[in-house]
Amino acid sequence: MRHKYFILRIIVLFFSFGFVNQTNFKANQLVYPKVKQAFSNQEVDLKTLFRLNKINPDECEVYIRGFKKEGTLELWARNRTDKRYSYIESYPFCSNVGVLGPKRREGDNQIPEGFYNLSSFNPNSNYHLSLQVSYPNKSDSILSKHKKLGGLIFIHGGCQTIGCIPIMDDKIERLYVSCVLARSNGQIEIPIHIFPNRMNYSNYKSLLNSDNDKSKHVFWTNLKPVYQHFEETGELLTISVNHQGRYLFK
């Protein structure tokens, strides 16, 4: 009985510690001067924008969607109890590199394509502030024929890139602050989906016609259902990866 009681206390302490860490995330981030300045510059305006979209900043969750051909990142948000996301604003890529298609090796200067999460916040970035994309994911690791897939893919400030997504300092401040708010609200996984282009019917056909690489055709066709479902419903599909590296959806 005492053994069971001890285990129960450990479980309670574990979850309590995690909750405290989440609720203190904003406070921990504000220790960093660039984050503190970003909140001073952007927080009031962002919270107003959220409220105009009927989203409570103290309960928000966020979703980041990118399009390589258009050179655009989008910020979407919802209340924690909602299913549908609402569009908040867009941030143009300051510069773009590579070609349409996934990143498959280190040093290929490619921006990844696929379904990722925000893996870390970097308040001391050399590019003002930065948010790390969880490349390579399981699909990338299975589908790549190379041993070195690379990594350290970030959305960041400034205007330089060899495979990251630069969106200038004022834009990364807004995105960074939005993600800090969401993480502080308890959102553990912040999805970042990167598509080759806006995959409506005409763009998708144009995409296939622009490249003769059949492996890219298969890959892009695998991405399309997530884009289409979100366009139609404002909701995200649950995504997994099978043993062949293909994305599966619920």
C-alpha positions in Angstrom: 0.0 0.0 0.0 2.8 2.4 0.9 4.5 1.5 -2.3 1.4 2.4 -4.4 1.1 5.7 -2.4 4.7 6.5 -3.2 4.2 5.9 -6.9 1.1 8.0 -6.9 2.9 10.9 -5.3 5.7 10.7 -7.9 3.1 10.8 -10.7 1.3 13.8 -9.2 4.7 15.6 -8.7 5.7 14.8 -12.3 2.5 16.3 -13.8 2.5 19.2 -11.4 6.1 20.1 -12.4 5.2 19.9 -16.1 2.2 22.2 -15.5 4.3 24.7 -13.6 7.0 24.7 -16.4 4.3 25.3 -19.0 2.6 28.2 -17.1 6.0 29.8 -16.4 7.2 29.5 -20.0 6.5 33.1 -20.9 8.2 34.3 -17.7 11.2 32.2 -18.5 11.4 33.6 -22.0 11.1 37.2 -20.9 14.4 36.9 -19.1 16.0 37.2 -22.5 16.5 40.8 -23.7 15.4 40.2 -27.3 12.3 38.3 -26.2 11.4 41.1 -23.7 11.8 43.7 -26.4 9.7 41.6 -28.9 6.9 41.4 -26.3 7.2 45.2 -25.8 7.0 45.8 -29.5 4.3 43.2 -30.5 2.2 41.8 -27.6 -0.5 44.4 -27.4 -1.1 44.5 -31.2 -1.1 40.7 -31.5 -3.5 40.2 -28.6 -5.8 42.8 -30.2 -5.6 41.0 -33.5 -6.4 37.7 -31.8 -9.4 39.1 -30.0 -10.7 40.6 -33.3 -10.7 37.0 -34.6 -12.7 35.9 -31.5 -9.6 34.2 -30.0 -8.7 34.6 -26.4 -4.9 35.1 -26.2 -4.9 33.3 -22.8 -6.4 30.2 -24.4 -4.9 30.3 -27.9 -3.2 27.5 -29.8 -1.4 28.3 -33.1 -0.6 26.6 -36.4 2.1 27.7 -38.9 1.7 27.0 -42.6 4.3 27.7 -45.2 4.4 27.8 -49.0 7.7 27.7 -50.8 6.7 28.9 -54.3 4.7 31.8 -52.9 7.4 32.5 -50.3 4.8 32.9 -47.5 4.3 31.8 -43.9 0.8 32.0 -42.4 -0.1 32.2 -38.7 -3.4 30.6 -37.8 -4.9 30.3 -34.3 -7.9 28.9 -32.4 -9.2 28.7 -28.8 -8.1 25.6 -27.0 -11.7 24.3 -27.0 -12.3 25.0 -30.7 -11.6 22.6 -33.7 -11.4 25.2 -36.4 -8.4 27.6 -36.8 -8.8 31.2 -37.9 -6.3 33.0 -40.1 -4.3 35.7 -38.3 -1.7 37.1 -40.6 1.1 36.2 -43.1 4.8 36.8 -43.2 6.7 36.9 -46.6 10.0 35.0 -46.9 12.8 37.7 -47.1 14.8 35.3 -49.4 14.3 31.9 -50.8 16.6 29.1 -51.9 16.6 25.7 -53.5 13.9 24.3 -55.7 10.4 22.8 -55.2 10.7 19.4 -53.5 11.7 17.9 -50.2 15.0 18.3 -48.4 16.8 15.0 -48.6 20.4 15.6 -47.5 22.8 17.9 -45.7 24.0 20.8 -47.7 21.4 20.7 -50.5 20.2 24.3 -49.7 16.7 23.0 -49.6 13.8 24.3 -47.4 12.1 21.1 -46.2 8.6 20.1 -47.3 6.3 18.1 -45.0 4.7 18.0 -41.6 6.8 19.2 -38.7 6.5 20.7 -35.2 8.2 23.6 -33.5 11.1 21.8 -31.7 12.7 24.7 -29.8 12.7 28.4 -29.2 16.1 30.2 -29.7 16.0 33.6 -27.9 19.8 34.1 -28.5 19.7 33.6 -32.2 22.3 35.2 -34.4 19.3 36.1 -36.6 17.4 38.1 -34.0 15.1 35.3 -32.8 14.4 31.9 -34.2 12.1 28.9 -34.0 13.4 25.5 -34.9 11.6 23.2 -37.3 11.7 19.5 -36.4 13.4 18.4 -39.6 14.3 15.6 -40.2 11.1 13.9 -39.3 10.4 10.1 -39.5 9.3 10.4 -43.2 12.4 12.3 -44.2 14.6 9.7 -42.4 12.9 6.8 -44.2 12.7 8.4 -47.7 16.2 9.8 -47.8 19.0 7.7 -49.4 21.7 9.7 -47.6 23.3 9.1 -44.2 23.6 12.8 -43.4 20.2 14.5 -43.7 21.2 17.8 -42.1 19.2 19.7 -39.5 19.1 23.0 -37.7 16.3 24.3 -39.9 14.9 27.5 -38.4 12.3 30.2 -39.1 14.3 33.3 -38.2 14.9 37.1 -38.6 17.3 38.7 -41.0 17.4 38.0 -44.7 20.0 35.2 -45.1 19.4 31.5 -45.7 20.9 28.3 -46.9 17.8 26.3 -46.2 16.1 28.1 -43.4 13.1 30.5 -43.7 14.0 34.2 -43.0 11.1 36.6 -42.5 12.9 39.7 -41.1 13.2 40.8 -37.5 9.8 42.5 -37.0 8.0 39.5 -38.4 9.9 36.9 -36.4 9.1 38.9 -33.3 5.4 38.6 -34.0 5.6 34.9 -34.8 7.8 34.2 -31.8 5.6 36.0 -29.4 2.5 34.2 -30.7 4.2 30.8 -30.2 5.4 31.8 -26.7 1.8 32.6 -25.8 0.5 29.3 -27.2 3.2 27.3 -25.3 2.4 29.2 -22.1 -1.2 28.2 -22.6 -0.2 24.5 -22.6 0.2 23.8 -26.3 3.0 21.2 -26.4 3.0 20.5 -30.1 2.9 23.6 -32.4 2.5 22.2 -36.0 4.6 23.7 -38.8 3.5 22.4 -42.3 5.5 23.3 -45.3 4.1 22.8 -48.8 5.7 23.3 -52.2 2.8 25.7 -53.1 -0.8 26.3 -52.5 -2.1 23.0 -53.6 -5.5 23.8 -55.1 -6.4 21.9 -58.3 -4.7 24.2 -60.8 -1.6 24.8 -58.8 -1.3 21.1 -58.1 -1.5 20.2 -61.8 1.0 23.0 -62.6 3.3 21.6 -59.9 3.3 18.1 -61.4 3.9 19.5 -64.9 6.8 21.6 -63.7 9.0 18.6 -62.7 9.4 15.1 -64.3 10.7 13.5 -61.1 8.0 10.8 -60.4 9.2 10.4 -56.8 8.3 14.1 -56.2 4.9 13.5 -57.7 4.2 10.7 -55.3 5.5 12.8 -52.4 3.4 15.9 -53.3 0.3 13.8 -53.8 0.8 12.5 -50.3 0.9 16.1 -48.9 -2.2 17.3 -50.7 -4.9 15.8 -48.5 -3.7 17.8 -45.5 -3.9 21.1 -47.5 -7.3 20.2 -49.0 -8.8 19.2 -45.7 -7.7 22.3 -43.9 -8.9 24.6 -46.7 -12.3 22.9 -46.5 -12.7 22.6 -42.8 -10.1 24.8 -41.0 -9.2 21.7 -39.1 -6.0 19.7 -39.0 -5.8 16.0 -39.7 -4.0 13.6 -37.3 -0.8 12.6 -39.1 1.4 9.5 -38.7 4.1 7.9 -40.9 4.1 4.3 -42.1 7.1 2.0 -42.6 7.5 3.3 -46.2 7.8 6.9 -45.1 4.3 7.8 -46.4 2.1 10.1 -44.3 -1.2 8.6 -43.1 -4.1 10.6 -42.0 -7.1 10.4 -39.7 
